[in-house]
Amino acid sequence: MTKTIDITELCLRDAHQSLLATRMALADMVPACADIDQAGYWSVECWGGATFDACIRFLNEDPWERLRVFRKLLPNSRLQMLLRGQNLLGYRHYEDGVVDRFVDKAAENGMDVFRVFDALNDIRNIRHSVQAVRRNGKHAQGTICYTVSPLHTTETFVAMAEQLVDLGCDSICLKDMAALLKPQPAYDIVKGIKTRCGEGVRIHVHTHATTGVTLVSLMKAIEAGADCVDTAISSLSLGPGHNPTESLVAMLDGTGYEARLNKACLHRIKDHFAALRPRYQAFMSNIHGVETDIFDSQIPGGMISNMESQLKQQKAEDRLDEVLVEVPRVREDAGFPPLVTPSSQIVGTQAVFNVLMGRYKVMSSEFADLMLGYYGQAPGERDPAVLALAEQHAHKPPIEQRPADLLQPEWGALQAAATALPGCDGSEEDVLTYAMFPQVAPGFFASRALGPKNLGVDPAPPAVPAGSPVGEAAPLRSPITYDVKLNGRSHRVSVTPVSE
């Protein structure tokens, strides 16, 4: 008997985030929506991740309006988003009341499936978001961030899946951000979850194509019982992006599995984005082929390019190899966190500091907070000496409790600050936009009436400077500048965080 394998299509979110620095305008996606809606996908990922930030920072688009448009144009599709747990779509933890309001409004505006993850795989940072999704009657997908370390084993991932099932998650996603998931671990983890949690537990697998092995990994995951896999239409696939939808469909021929997608719709979707892609050349990733070095460094390509940019600012481009050696050491000191937003930025920046100025002679506030538990519980033990330095730097003690438990209610203050801004319409959506990006939202509110900017048809789109981070980890925040002193000399270091 043939088993149907469901497909989540990524072309409206993660595909262009990974390949085109999240710059694709809504106007360029709208013409493909009718075919996407009729193609037969299980879900269509179209919101969350870095798209919210890119909309207001670069495209002058209201991200809430983007969601409403997708809801109208994709009436037969489950809409899916990526949510960073207690961080929502921002870069800090929010108190539970803000989390509730964000999920409520996302559901109200049309979201169906919420893929919820935490950078440290700390279940405590996922719990409240999952509860909010379920309270709205929507699909809560609990997420395991896949990584490789001495502490991360099939057993630890299966144990986390059990915890997510206990939270009441409707499905489990095994999320491989850096294309590290090789075929055998893919099989073992999916089989382990099915065995431990029951065949009825729904499992989705998300991976990137960067290392060249993960289409095989998806096949092995399917053989182990995966119910759904993520792919991107072929004209927005490969490189630091994802495996092609059409290739996955063809691969299943004769295997006892099938993806029941409309091939005519797929062909039209492919042609649409193939015609668009050259217009976004200025934002295209520099990774065009396969990068197997990631298996050794475990550093995603976008993270490497961000570190290159930091080193270039300090006229120290020749020290990249030292930084690549230092990143795994910093990660071990911090208890082997997965390298995904925001831990990847924090670990990478600290590695640059260590190489340029000496190990932990200078420490970023974010790294101190990571060491001290203010982002959550790391998978492993943190180096005691580095922990002591972090405590000295931050002038506060390490914590064991859930970080959000330390936060006071903040909705009233956010509402007052947002509604005082010119152009803010006073809606909860606008207040949430301000809450996510308080430095960017004022400019967006002030310019919103001018309408969206379609960078893909701009006659002279701004060029991406050499060495700038692109793709999955495109720069989506203003640079943070640190003034640091070392041996009596002052150094100014500018760091641009990047995003999943």
Beta strands, then each sheet from edge to edge (+ up, - down):
strand 1: 3-4
strand 2: 6-9
strand 3: 43-48
strand 4: 79-83
strand 5: 113-116
strand 6: 139-145
strand 7: 171-176
strand 8: 203-207
strand 9: 228-231
strand 10: 257-258
strand 11: 480-486
strand 12: 489-495
sheet 1: 1+ 10+
sheet 2: 2+ 3+ 4+ 5+ 6+ 7+ 8+ 9+ 2+
sheet 3: 11+ 12-
end
